[in-house]
Amino acid sequence: MSTVLLHGLGRGPADWDGVRDALGDVVVPALPRDPAQALAVARSVAAPGAVLVGHSMGGVLALRLAVDCAPRAVVLTGSFFPPARNGRSLGASLRDYGAHRVSFLRSMERRGGSSESSTRALLSLVRQAVRPGGFGAGVTAPVLVVHPADDHHVPVDFAGAAARSRGWDLRVLPAGGHHAHVVTPEPWLEAVVPWLRPEPSGPPPHTPRG
């Protein structure tokens, strides 16, 4: 079975170079910035039974595909997650979220992209992800959330809240920022590979909640 690696908004297939060899038979499409086009490209290579691995907005694409392409498993790394207080005060949550959004826009500008166009693309893709049943609704495949504690784009609290609410497995990495699979590939693989291959049959049985 193949593993489909979906990069984030404004990134590219080379992001996966440090981990792809350890993941076996992989498919690494180049995704357009436009969300609808990116989803179409991803769907064209996501065969039933594949493992879907999505980074950042690629995680949103993976969840969308998981509803109708019957993957064997889904891995979300540094993915977008809906804002969540996760036991903190509303003020603390808003301050944290605001700081992360500023960091995101500045990083897009440093890479030469338009923060305005990037924000429009991000919001468009997020709207596709958030359905009436909630984030990740309709996904029945096993899901692993891998999220560094120092992710400067998406707070780890958001990842933890989403994983708990959906009954997904969670691995918090001590470091790696928003691109752990790029900057710290070995710890990333140590979190992902054993979960994908604990035995020949793949990830453990999963009973979705909600």
DRENNUGU-734019 format. One line per 4 residues: their letters; for each residue x, y, z of N, C-alpha, C, CB. Coordinates in Angstrom, 1 decimal. Glycine has a CB too. Layout:
N
a = X:Y:Z:X:Y:Z:X:Y:Z:X:Y:Z ~ ...
// end
This chain:
210
mstv = 0.8:-1.2:0.0:0.0:0.0:0.0:0.9:1.3:0.0:-0.9:0.0:1.2 ~ 0.5:2.3:-0.7:1.2:3.5:-0.8:0.9:4.4:0.4:1.0:4.2:-2.1 ~ 1.8:5.4:0.6:1.7:6.4:1.5:1.7:7.7:0.8:2.8:6.4:2.6 ~ 0.6:8.5:0.9:0.5:9.8:0.2:0.9:10.9:1.1:-1.0:10.0:-0.3
llhg = 1.9:11.7:0.7:2.5:12.7:1.6:2.0:14.1:1.0:4.0:12.7:1.6 ~ 1.2:14.8:1.8:0.6:16.1:1.4:1.3:17.2:2.1:-0.9:16.0:1.6 ~ 2.0:18.1:1.4:2.7:19.2:2.0:1.7:20.4:2.3:3.8:19.7:1.1 ~ 2.3:21.3:3.0:1.5:22.5:3.5:1.4:23.6:2.5:2.0:23.0:4.7
lgrg = 0.6:24.6:2.8:0.3:25.7:1.9:1.6:26.5:1.7:-0.7:26.6:2.6 ~ 1.9:26.7:0.4:3.1:27.4:0.0:4.4:26.6:0.2:3.2:28.6:0.9 ~ 4.3:25.3:0.5:5.5:24.5:0.6:5.6:23.6:-0.7:5.4:23.6:1.9 ~ 6.4:22.5:-0.6:6.5:21.6:-1.7:6.9:20.2:-1.4:7.6:22.2:-2.6
padw = 7.0:19.3:-2.4:7.3:17.9:-2.1:8.6:17.7:-1.5:7.3:17.2:-3.4 ~ 9.6:18.6:-1.6:10.9:18.4:-1.0:10.9:18.4:0.5:11.9:19.5:-1.5 ~ 9.8:18.9:1.1:9.7:18.9:2.5:9.8:17.5:3.1:8.3:19.5:2.9 ~ 9.4:16.5:2.3:9.4:15.1:2.8:10.6:14.4:2.5:8.2:14.4:2.1
dgvr = 11.7:15.0:2.0:12.9:14.3:1.6:13.6:13.6:2.7:13.8:15.2:0.9 ~ 13.5:14.2:3.9:14.2:13.6:5.1:13.5:12.4:5.7:14.3:14.6:6.1 ~ 12.2:12.1:5.3:11.5:11.0:5.9:10.9:10.0:4.9:10.3:11.6:6.8 ~ 10.9:10.4:3.7:10.2:9.6:2.7:10.7:8.1:2.6:10.2:10.2:1.4
dalg = 12.1:8.0:2.6:12.7:6.7:2.5:12.2:5.7:3.5:14.2:6.8:2.4 ~ 11.9:6.2:4.7:11.6:5.3:5.9:10.1:5.0:5.8:11.9:6.0:7.2 ~ 9.3:5.6:4.9:7.9:5.3:4.8:7.5:4.4:3.7:7.2:6.7:4.6 ~ 8.5:3.8:3.0:8.2:2.8:2.0:7.8:3.4:0.7:7.1:1.9:2.5
dvvv = 6.7:2.8:0.1:6.2:3.2:-1.2:5.4:4.5:-1.0:5.3:2.1:-1.9 ~ 6.0:5.6:-1.5:5.3:6.9:-1.2:4.9:7.6:-2.5:6.2:7.8:-0.4 ~ 3.9:8.4:-2.5:3.5:9.3:-3.5:3.5:10.7:-3.0:2.0:8.9:-4.1 ~ 4.2:11.6:-3.7:4.4:13.0:-3.1:4.0:14.0:-4.2:5.9:13.2:-2.7
palp = 2.7:14.3:-4.3:2.3:15.3:-5.3:2.7:16.7:-4.9:0.8:15.2:-5.5 ~ 2.8:17.5:-6.0:3.0:19.0:-5.8:1.6:19.6:-5.8:3.9:19.6:-7.0 ~ 1.3:20.2:-4.7:-0.1:20.7:-4.6:-0.2:22.2:-4.9:-0.6:20.5:-3.1 ~ -1.1:22.6:-5.7:-1.3:24.0:-6.0:-1.7:24.8:-4.8:-2.4:24.2:-7.1
rdpa = -1.5:26.1:-4.8:-1.9:26.9:-3.7:-3.4:27.0:-3.5:-1.3:28.3:-3.8 ~ -4.1:27.0:-4.7:-5.6:27.1:-4.6:-6.1:25.8:-3.9:-6.1:27.2:-6.0 ~ -7.0:26.0:-2.9:-7.4:24.8:-2.1:-8.2:23.8:-2.9:-8.3:25.3:-1.0 ~ -9.1:24.3:-3.8:-9.9:23.4:-4.6:-9.0:22.6:-5.6:-11.0:24.1:-5.4
qala = -8.1:23.2:-6.2:-7.1:22.5:-7.1:-6.3:21.6:-6.3:-6.3:23.5:-7.9 ~ -5.8:22.0:-5.1:-5.0:21.1:-4.3:-5.7:19.8:-3.9:-4.5:21.8:-3.0 ~ -7.0:20.0:-3.5:-7.8:18.9:-3.2:-8.0:17.9:-4.3:-9.2:19.3:-2.6 ~ -8.2:18.5:-5.5:-8.4:17.6:-6.7:-7.1:16.8:-7.0:-8.7:18.5:-8.0
vars = -5.9:17.5:-6.9:-4.7:16.8:-7.2:-4.5:15.7:-6.1:-3.5:17.7:-7.1 ~ -4.7:16.0:-4.9:-4.6:15.0:-3.8:-5.5:13.8:-4.0:-4.8:15.6:-2.4 ~ -6.8:14.1:-4.4:-7.7:13.0:-4.6:-7.3:12.1:-5.8:-9.1:13.6:-4.9 ~ -6.6:12.7:-6.8:-6.3:11.9:-7.9:-5.2:10.8:-7.6:-5.7:12.8:-9.0
vaap = -4.5:11.0:-6.5:-3.4:10.0:-6.2:-3.7:9.2:-4.9:-2.1:10.8:-6.0 ~ -4.8:9.5:-4.3:-5.1:8.8:-3.0:-6.0:7.6:-3.3:-5.8:9.8:-2.0 ~ -5.4:6.5:-3.5:-6.2:5.3:-3.7:-6.7:4.7:-2.4:-5.3:4.2:-4.4 ~ -7.8:4.0:-2.5:-8.3:3.3:-1.3:-7.3:2.4:-0.6:-9.6:2.5:-1.6
gavl = -7.2:2.5:0.7:-6.2:1.7:1.4:-4.9:2.3:1.6:-6.0:0.4:0.7 ~ -4.7:3.5:1.0:-3.5:4.3:1.2:-3.4:4.8:2.6:-3.3:5.4:0.1 ~ -2.2:5.2:3.0:-2.0:6.0:4.2:-1.8:7.4:3.8:-0.7:5.5:5.0 ~ -2.6:8.3:4.5:-2.5:9.7:4.1:-1.8:10.5:5.2:-4.0:10.3:4.0
vghs = -0.7:11.2:4.9:0.1:12.0:5.8:0.0:13.4:5.4:1.5:11.5:5.9 ~ -0.6:14.3:6.2:-0.7:15.7:5.8:-0.1:16.6:6.8:-2.2:16.0:5.7 ~ 0.7:17.6:6.3:1.3:18.6:7.1:0.5:19.9:6.9:2.8:18.8:6.7 ~ 0.3:20.6:8.0:-0.4:21.9:8.0:-1.7:21.8:7.3:0.6:23.0:7.4
mggv = -1.9:22.6:6.2:-3.1:22.5:5.4:-3.2:21.2:4.7:-3.2:23.7:4.5 ~ -2.1:20.5:4.5:-2.2:19.1:3.9:-2.9:18.2:4.9:-0.8:18.6:3.7 ~ -2.9:18.5:6.2:-3.7:17.7:7.1:-5.2:17.9:6.9:-3.3:18.1:8.5 ~ -5.6:19.1:6.6:-7.0:19.4:6.3:-7.4:18.6:5.0:-7.3:20.9:6.0
lalr = -6.5:18.6:4.0:-6.8:17.8:2.8:-6.9:16.3:3.1:-5.7:18.0:1.7 ~ -6.0:15.8:4.0:-6.0:14.4:4.3:-7.3:14.0:5.0:-4.9:14.1:5.3 ~ -7.8:14.9:5.9:-9.1:14.6:6.5:-10.3:14.6:5.5:-9.4:15.6:7.7 ~ -10.2:15.6:4.6:-11.3:15.6:3.6:-11.3:14.3:2.8:-11.1:16.8:2.7
lavd = -10.1:13.9:2.3:-10.0:12.7:1.5:-10.4:11.4:2.3:-8.5:12.5:1.0 ~ -10.1:11.4:3.6:-10.4:10.3:4.5:-11.9:10.0:4.6:-9.8:10.5:5.8 ~ -12.7:10.9:4.3:-14.1:10.7:4.3:-14.6:9.8:3.2:-14.9:12.0:4.3 ~ -14.0:9.9:2.0:-14.5:9.2:0.9:-13.5:8.3:0.1:-15.1:10.2:-0.1
capr = -12.2:8.3:0.6:-11.3:7.4:-0.2:-10.9:6.2:0.6:-10.1:8.2:-0.6 ~ -11.5:6.0:1.8:-11.2:4.8:2.6:-9.7:4.5:2.8:-11.9:3.6:1.9 ~ -9.0:5.4:3.5:-7.6:5.2:3.7:-7.4:4.1:4.8:-6.9:6.5:4.1 ~ -6.2:3.6:4.9:-5.9:2.6:6.0:-5.6:3.4:7.2:-4.7:1.8:5.6
avvl = -5.0:4.6:7.1:-4.7:5.4:8.3:-4.4:6.8:7.9:-3.5:4.8:9.1 ~ -4.5:7.7:8.8:-4.2:9.1:8.5:-3.2:9.6:9.6:-5.5:10.0:8.6 ~ -2.2:10.4:9.2:-1.3:11.0:10.1:-1.4:12.5:9.8:0.2:10.5:9.9 ~ -1.6:13.3:10.9:-1.7:14.7:10.8:-0.4:15.3:11.6:-3.0:15.3:11.5
tgsf = 0.4:16.0:10.8:1.6:16.6:11.5:1.7:18.1:11.3:2.9:15.9:10.8 ~ 1.7:18.8:12.5:1.7:20.2:12.4:0.5:20.7:11.7:2.9:20.8:11.7 ~ -0.6:20.0:11.8:-1.8:20.3:11.1:-2.6:21.5:11.6:-2.8:19.1:11.1 ~ -3.4:22.1:10.8:-4.4:23.0:11.3:-5.4:22.3:12.2:-5.2:23.7:10.1
fppa = -5.8:23.0:13.3:-6.8:22.5:14.2:-7.7:23.7:14.6:-6.3:21.7:15.4 ~ -9.0:23.5:14.8:-9.8:24.6:15.3:-9.3:25.2:16.6:-11.3:24.2:15.4 ~ -9.4:26.5:16.8:-9.1:27.1:18.1:-9.8:26.4:19.3:-9.3:28.6:18.2 ~ -9.1:26.2:20.4:-9.7:25.5:21.6:-9.1:26.1:22.8:-9.5:24.0:21.5
rngr = -9.9:26.3:23.9:-9.3:26.8:25.1:-8.6:25.8:25.9:-10.5:27.3:26.0 ~ -9.0:24.5:25.8:-8.2:23.4:26.4:-8.0:23.6:27.9:-6.9:23.2:25.6 ~ -9.0:24.2:28.6:-8.8:24.4:30.0:-8.2:25.7:30.4:-8.0:23.3:30.6 ~ -7.8:26.5:29.5:-7.2:27.8:29.8:-8.3:28.9:29.8:-6.1:28.2:28.8
slga = -7.9:30.1:30.3:-8.9:31.2:30.3:-9.1:31.7:28.9:-8.4:32.3:31.2 ~ -10.2:32.3:28.6:-10.5:32.8:27.3:-9.4:33.8:26.9:-11.9:33.5:27.2 ~ -9.0:34.7:27.8:-8.0:35.7:27.5:-6.7:35.1:27.1:-7.8:36.6:28.6 ~ -6.2:34.1:27.8:-5.0:33.4:27.5:-5.0:32.7:26.1:-4.6:32.4:28.6
slrd = -6.2:32.1:25.8:-6.3:31.4:24.6:-6.3:32.4:23.4:-7.7:30.7:24.5 ~ -7.0:33.6:23.6:-7.0:34.5:22.5:-5.6:35.1:22.3:-8.0:35.7:22.8 ~ -4.9:35.4:23.4:-3.5:35.9:23.2:-2.6:35.0:22.5:-2.9:36.3:24.6 ~ -2.7:33.7:22.9:-1.9:32.7:22.3:-2.2:32.5:20.8:-2.1:31.3:23.0
ygah = -3.5:32.5:20.5:-3.9:32.3:19.1:-3.4:33.5:18.2:-5.4:32.1:19.0 ~ -3.6:34.7:18.8:-3.2:35.9:18.1:-1.7:35.9:17.8:-3.5:37.2:18.8 ~ -0.9:35.5:18.7:0.6:35.4:18.5:1.0:34.4:17.5:1.3:35.1:19.9 ~ 0.3:33.3:17.4:0.5:32.3:16.4:0.1:32.8:15.0:-0.2:31.0:16.8
rvsf = -1.0:33.5:14.9:-1.4:34.0:13.6:-0.4:35.0:13.1:-2.8:34.6:13.7 ~ 0.1:35.9:13.9:1.1:36.9:13.5:2.4:36.1:13.0:1.5:37.8:14.7 ~ 2.8:35.1:13.7:4.0:34.3:13.3:3.7:33.7:12.0:4.3:33.3:14.4 ~ 2.6:33.1:11.7:2.2:32.5:10.5:2.3:33.5:9.3:0.8:31.9:10.5
lrsm = 1.7:34.7:9.5:1.7:35.6:8.4:3.2:36.1:8.1:0.8:36.8:8.7 ~ 3.9:36.3:9.1:5.3:36.8:8.9:6.1:35.7:8.2:6.0:37.2:10.3 ~ 5.9:34.5:8.5:6.7:33.4:7.9:6.3:33.3:6.4:6.5:32.1:8.6 ~ 5.0:33.6:6.1:4.6:33.6:4.7:5.3:34.7:3.9:3.1:33.7:4.5
errg = 5.4:35.9:4.5:6.0:37.0:3.9:7.5:36.8:3.7:5.8:38.3:4.7 ~ 8.2:36.1:4.7:9.6:35.8:4.5:9.9:34.9:3.4:10.1:35.2:5.8 ~ 8.9:34.0:3.1:9.1:33.1:2.0:8.7:33.7:0.6:8.3:31.8:2.2 ~ 8.3:35.0:0.7:8.1:35.7:-0.6:6.6:35.6:-1.0:8.9:35.2:-1.7
gsse = 5.8:35.0:-0.2:4.3:34.9:-0.5:3.6:36.1:-0.1:3.8:33.6:0.0 ~ 2.4:36.3:-0.6:1.5:37.4:-0.2:0.7:36.9:1.0:0.6:37.8:-1.3 ~ 0.8:37.7:2.1:0.1:37.3:3.3:-1.4:37.3:3.1:0.5:38.2:4.5 ~ -1.8:38.3:2.3:-3.3:38.4:2.0:-3.8:37.2:1.2:-3.6:39.7:1.2
sstr = -3.0:36.8:0.1:-3.5:35.7:-0.7:-3.4:34.4:0.1:-2.7:35.6:-2.0 ~ -2.3:34.3:1.0:-2.2:33.1:1.8:-3.3:33.0:2.8:-0.8:33.1:2.5 ~ -3.7:34.1:3.4:-4.8:34.1:4.4:-6.1:33.7:3.7:-4.9:35.4:5.0 ~ -6.3:34.2:2.5:-7.5:33.8:1.7:-7.6:32.3:1.5:-7.7:34.6:0.4
alls = -6.4:31.8:1.0:-6.4:30.4:0.7:-6.6:29.5:2.0:-5.0:30.0:0.1 ~ -5.9:30.0:3.1:-6.1:29.2:4.3:-7.5:29.2:4.8:-5.2:29.9:5.4 ~ -8.2:30.4:4.8:-9.6:30.5:5.2:-10.5:29.6:4.3:-10.0:31.9:5.3 ~ -10.2:29.6:3.0:-11.0:28.8:2.1:-10.9:27.3:2.4:-10.6:29.1:0.7
lvrq = -9.7:26.9:2.7:-9.5:25.5:3.0:-10.1:25.1:4.4:-8.0:25.1:2.9 ~ -9.9:26.0:5.3:-10.5:25.8:6.6:-12.0:25.6:6.6:-10.1:26.9:7.6 ~ -12.6:26.5:5.7:-14.1:26.4:5.6:-14.5:25.0:5.0:-14.6:27.5:4.7 ~ -13.6:24.5:4.1:-13.9:23.1:3.6:-13.8:22.1:4.7:-12.9:22.8:2.4
avrp = -12.9:22.3:5.7:-12.7:21.3:6.7:-13.7:21.3:7.8:-11.3:21.6:7.3 ~ -14.3:22.5:8.1:-15.2:22.6:9.2:-16.6:22.3:8.7:-15.1:23.9:9.9 ~ -17.1:21.2:9.0:-18.4:20.8:8.5:-19.4:20.8:9.7:-18.4:19.4:7.9 ~ -20.7:20.7:9.4:-21.7:20.8:10.5:-21.4:19.8:11.7:-23.0:20.5:10.0
ggfg = -20.9:18.6:11.3:-20.6:17.6:12.4:-19.3:17.9:13.2:-20.5:16.3:11.8 ~ -18.6:18.9:12.8:-17.3:19.3:13.5:-16.1:18.9:12.7:-17.3:18.6:14.8 ~ -15.0:19.4:13.2:-13.7:19.1:12.5:-13.4:17.6:12.5:-12.5:19.9:13.2 ~ -13.1:17.0:11.4:-12.8:15.6:11.3:-14.1:14.7:11.2:-12.0:15.2:12.4
agvt = -15.2:15.3:11.1:-16.5:14.5:11.1:-16.4:13.5:9.9:-17.7:15.4:11.1 ~ -16.9:12.3:10.1:-17.0:11.3:9.1:-15.7:10.5:8.8:-17.4:12.0:7.8 ~ -14.7:10.8:9.5:-13.4:10.1:9.4:-13.5:8.8:10.3:-12.2:10.9:9.7 ~ -13.4:7.7:9.7:-13.5:6.4:10.5:-12.1:5.7:10.6:-14.5:5.5:10.0
apvl = -11.2:6.1:9.8:-9.8:5.5:9.8:-9.1:5.9:11.1:-9.0:5.9:8.5 ~ -8.1:5.1:11.5:-7.3:5.5:12.6:-6.5:6.8:12.3:-6.3:4.4:13.0 ~ -6.4:7.7:13.2:-5.7:8.9:13.0:-4.7:9.1:14.1:-6.7:10.1:13.0 ~ -3.5:9.5:13.7:-2.4:9.9:14.6:-2.1:11.4:14.4:-1.1:9.0:14.3
vvhp = -2.1:12.1:15.5:-1.8:13.5:15.5:-0.4:13.6:16.1:-2.8:14.3:16.4 ~ 0.6:14.2:15.3:1.9:14.4:15.7:2.1:15.9:15.7:3.0:13.7:14.8 ~ 2.4:16.5:16.9:2.4:17.9:17.0:3.6:18.4:18.0:1.1:18.5:17.5 ~ 4.5:19.2:17.5:5.6:19.7:18.4:5.0:20.7:19.4:6.7:20.3:17.6
addh = 5.6:20.6:20.6:5.2:21.5:21.7:5.5:23.0:21.4:5.8:21.1:23.0 ~ 6.5:23.2:20.5:6.9:24.6:20.1:6.4:25.0:18.7:8.4:24.7:20.2 ~ 5.3:24.4:18.2:4.8:24.8:16.9:4.4:26.2:17.0:3.5:23.9:16.5 ~ 4.9:27.1:16.2:4.7:28.5:16.2:3.5:28.9:15.3:5.9:29.3:15.8
hvpv = 2.9:28.0:14.6:1.8:28.3:13.8:0.5:27.8:14.4:1.9:27.7:12.4 ~ 0.4:26.6:14.9:-0.8:26.1:15.5:-0.4:25.6:17.0:-1.3:24.9:14.7 ~ -1.1:26.2:18.0:-0.8:25.9:19.4:-1.0:24.4:19.6:-1.6:26.7:20.3 ~ -0.1:23.8:20.4:-0.3:22.3:20.7:-1.5:22.1:21.4:0.9:21.9:21.5
dfag = -2.1:23.0:22.2:-3.3:22.9:22.9:-4.5:22.6:21.9:-3.6:24.1:23.7 ~ -4.4:23.2:20.7:-5.5:23.0:19.7:-5.4:21.5:19.3:-5.3:24.0:18.6 ~ -4.2:21.0:19.0:-4.1:19.7:18.6:-4.5:18.7:19.7:-2.6:19.4:18.3 ~ -4.2:19.0:20.9:-4.6:18.1:22.0:-6.1:18.0:22.2:-4.0:18.5:23.3
aaar = -6.7:19.2:22.1:-8.2:19.2:22.3:-8.9:18.5:21.1:-8.7:20.7:22.3 ~ -8.4:18.6:19.9:-9.0:17.9:18.8:-8.8:16.4:18.9:-8.4:18.4:17.4 ~ -7.6:16.0:19.3:-7.4:14.6:19.4:-8.2:13.9:20.5:-5.9:14.3:19.7 ~ -8.4:14.6:21.6:-9.2:14.0:22.7:-10.7:14.0:22.3:-9.0:14.8:23.9
srgw = -11.1:15.0:21.6:-12.6:15.0:21.3:-12.9:14.0:20.2:-13.0:16.4:20.8 ~ -12.0:13.6:19.3:-12.3:12.7:18.3:-11.8:11.3:18.6:-11.7:13.1:17.0 ~ -11.1:11.1:19.7:-10.5:9.8:20.0:-9.3:9.4:19.2:-11.6:8.7:19.9 ~ -8.6:10.4:18.7:-7.4:10.1:17.9:-6.2:10.0:18.8:-7.2:11.3:16.9
dlrv = -5.2:9.2:18.3:-3.9:9.1:19.0:-3.1:10.4:18.9:-3.1:7.9:18.5 ~ -2.4:10.7:19.9:-1.6:11.9:20.0:-0.2:11.7:20.4:-2.3:13.0:20.9 ~ 0.8:12.2:19.7:2.2:12.2:20.0:2.7:13.7:20.0:3.0:11.3:19.1 ~ 3.1:14.2:21.2:3.6:15.5:21.3:5.1:15.4:21.3:3.1:16.2:22.6
lpag = 5.7:16.1:20.3:7.2:16.1:20.2:7.7:17.3:21.0:7.7:16.2:18.7 ~ 8.9:17.2:21.7:9.4:18.3:22.5:9.8:19.5:21.7:10.5:17.8:23.3 ~ 10.2:19.3:20.4:10.6:20.4:19.6:10.4:20.0:18.1:12.1:20.7:19.9 ~ 10.7:21.0:17.3:10.5:20.8:15.8:9.8:21.9:15.1:9.8:19.5:15.6
ghha = 9.2:22.8:15.9:8.4:23.9:15.3:7.3:23.4:14.5:9.4:24.7:14.5 ~ 7.0:24.2:13.5:5.8:23.8:12.6:6.2:22.8:11.6:5.3:25.1:11.9 ~ 7.5:22.5:11.4:8.0:21.6:10.3:8.8:20.5:10.9:8.7:22.4:9.2 ~ 8.3:19.8:11.8:9.1:18.8:12.5:9.7:17.7:11.6:8.3:18.1:13.6
hvvt = 8.9:17.3:10.6:9.4:16.3:9.7:10.5:16.8:8.8:8.2:15.9:8.8 ~ 10.7:18.1:8.7:11.8:18.7:8.0:13.0:19.0:8.9:11.3:20.0:7.3 ~ 12.8:19.6:10.0:13.9:20.0:10.9:14.4:18.9:11.9:13.6:21.3:11.6 ~ 13.5:18.1:12.3:13.8:17.0:13.3:13.3:15.7:12.7:13.3:17.3:14.7
pepw = 13.7:15.2:11.6:13.1:14.0:11.0:13.2:12.7:11.8:13.7:13.7:9.7 ~ 14.3:12.5:12.6:14.4:11.3:13.3:13.4:11.2:14.4:15.8:11.2:13.9 ~ 13.2:12.2:15.3:12.1:12.1:16.3:10.8:11.9:15.7:12.2:13.3:17.2 ~ 10.6:12.6:14.5:9.3:12.5:13.9:9.0:11.1:13.4:9.3:13.5:12.6
leav = 10.0:10.5:12.8:9.9:9.1:12.4:9.7:8.1:13.5:11.1:8.6:11.5 ~ 10.3:8.4:14.7:10.2:7.5:15.8:8.7:7.6:16.4:11.1:8.0:16.9 ~ 8.0:8.7:16.1:6.6:8.8:16.5:5.7:8.2:15.5:6.2:10.3:16.7 ~ 6.0:8.2:14.3:5.1:7.8:13.2:5.3:6.4:12.8:5.3:8.7:12.0
vpwl = 6.5:5.9:12.5:6.7:4.6:12.0:6.2:3.5:12.9:8.1:4.3:11.7 ~ 6.5:3.5:14.2:5.9:2.4:15.0:4.4:2.4:15.1:6.5:2.5:16.4 ~ 3.8:3.5:15.0:2.3:3.6:15.0:1.7:3.0:13.7:1.8:5.0:15.2 ~ 2.4:3.3:12.6:1.9:2.7:11.3:2.2:1.2:11.2:2.6:3.5:10.2
rpep = 3.2:0.7:11.8:3.6:-0.7:11.6:3.9:-1.4:12.9:4.8:-0.7:10.7 ~ 2.9:-1.4:13.8:3.2:-2.1:15.1:3.2:-3.6:14.8:2.1:-1.8:16.1 ~ 2.5:-4.0:13.7:2.4:-5.4:13.3:2.0:-5.4:11.9:1.4:-6.2:14.2 ~ 2.1:-6.6:11.2:1.9:-6.6:9.7:0.5:-6.0:9.4:2.0:-8.0:9.2
sgpp = -0.5:-6.1:10.3:-1.8:-5.7:9.9:-2.0:-4.1:10.0:-2.8:-6.3:10.8 ~ -0.9:-3.4:10.5:-1.0:-2.0:10.5:-1.5:-1.4:11.8:-1.9:-1.5:9.4 ~ -2.0:-0.2:11.9:-2.4:0.5:13.1:-3.5:-0.3:13.9:-3.0:1.9:12.8 ~ -3.5:-0.2:15.2:-4.5:-0.9:16.0:-5.9:-0.6:15.6:-4.2:-0.7:17.5
phtp = -6.9:-1.5:15.9:-8.3:-1.2:15.6:-8.7:0.1:16.3:-9.2:-2.3:16.1 ~ -9.6:0.9:15.6:-9.9:2.2:16.1:-11.4:2.3:16.1:-9.3:3.3:15.2 ~ -12.0:2.8:17.2:-13.4:3.1:17.3:-13.6:4.5:17.4:-14.1:2.3:18.5 ~ -14.1:5.2:16.3:-14.3:6.6:16.4:-15.3:7.1:17.4:-14.7:7.2:15.0
rg = -15.2:8.3:17.9:-16.1:8.9:18.8:-16.9:9.9:18.1:-15.4:9.4:20.1 ~ -18.0:10.3:18.7:-18.8:11.4:18.2:-19.7:10.9:17.1:-17.9:12.5:17.8
// end
